């Protein structure tokens, strides 16, 4: 049984395209998660600063 070189090239090209697509989607998802975490940390920092300011104003 002989496999044509054209089929091998098509298979490799399709596999590489699928891997690249998957990695791009994963990268966008990670970037989205990082942006969300940064926003949450900024909110926490603001709340801590408000509490700190309130405690210092009572002294």
DRENDO-1510 file (C-alpha; in Angstrom, 1 decimal, always signed):
<recs>
REC; n; res; u; v; w
REC; 1; UNK; +0.0; +0.0; +0.0 .
REC; 2; UNK; +1.5; +3.3; -1.1 .
REC; 3; UNK; +0.5; +6.6; +0.4 .
REC; 4; UNK; +0.6; +9.6; -1.9 .
REC; 5; UNK; +2.8; +12.4; -0.8 .
REC; 6; UNK; +0.0; +14.9; -1.5 .
REC; 7; UNK; -2.2; +13.3; +1.3 .
REC; 8; UNK; +0.7; +13.5; +3.8 .
REC; 9; UNK; +1.2; +17.2; +3.1 .
REC; 10; UNK; -2.5; +17.9; +3.4 .
REC; 11; UNK; -2.7; +16.0; +6.7 .
REC; 12; UNK; +0.3; +17.8; +8.1 .
REC; 13; UNK; -1.0; +21.2; +7.0 .
REC; 14; UNK; -4.4; +20.6; +8.4 .
REC; 15; UNK; -2.9; +19.4; +11.7 .
REC; 16; UNK; -0.7; +22.5; +12.0 .
REC; 17; UNK; -3.6; +24.8; +11.3 .
REC; 18; UNK; -5.7; +23.1; +13.9 .
REC; 19; UNK; -2.9; +23.4; +16.5 .
REC; 20; UNK; -2.3; +27.0; +15.7 .
REC; 21; UNK; -6.0; +27.8; +15.9 .
REC; 22; UNK; -6.3; +26.1; +19.3 .
REC; 23; UNK; -3.2; +27.9; +20.7 .
REC; 24; UNK; -4.5; +31.3; +19.5 .
REC; 25; UNK; -7.9; +30.7; +21.1 .
REC; 26; UNK; -6.2; +29.5; +24.4 .
REC; 27; UNK; -4.0; +32.6; +24.4 .
REC; 28; UNK; -6.9; +34.9; +24.0 .
REC; 29; UNK; -8.7; +33.1; +26.8 .
REC; 30; UNK; -5.7; +33.5; +29.1 .
REC; 31; UNK; -5.4; +37.2; +28.2 .
REC; 32; UNK; -9.0; +37.7; +29.0 .
REC; 33; UNK; -8.6; +36.0; +32.4 .
REC; 34; UNK; -5.5; +38.1; +33.2 .
REC; 35; UNK; -7.4; +41.3; +32.4 .
REC; 36; UNK; -10.3; +40.2; +34.6 .
REC; 37; UNK; -8.0; +39.4; +37.5 .
REC; 38; UNK; -6.2; +42.8; +37.1 .
REC; 39; UNK; -9.6; +44.5; +37.3 .
REC; 40; UNK; -10.6; +42.6; +40.4 .
REC; 41; UNK; -7.2; +43.4; +42.1 .
REC; 42; UNK; -7.6; +47.1; +41.3 .
REC; 43; UNK; -11.0; +47.0; +43.0 .
REC; 44; UNK; -9.6; +45.3; +46.1 .
REC; 45; UNK; -6.8; +47.8; +46.2 .
REC; 46; UNK; -9.3; +50.7; +46.1 .
REC; 47; UNK; -11.3; +49.2; +48.9 .
REC; 48; UNK; -8.2; +48.6; +51.1 .
REC; 49; UNK; -7.2; +52.2; +50.5 .
REC; 50; UNK; -10.7; +53.4; +51.6 .
REC; 51; UNK; -10.5; +51.4; +54.8 .
REC; 52; UNK; -7.0; +52.6; +55.5 .
REC; 53; UNK; -8.0; +56.2; +54.9 .
REC; 54; UNK; -11.0; +55.8; +57.2 .
REC; 55; UNK; -9.0; +54.2; +60.0 .
REC; 56; UNK; -6.3; +57.0; +59.7 .
REC; 57; UNK; -8.9; +59.7; +59.8 .
REC; 58; UNK; -10.3; +58.5; +63.1 .
REC; 59; UNK; -6.9; +58.9; +64.9 .
</recs>
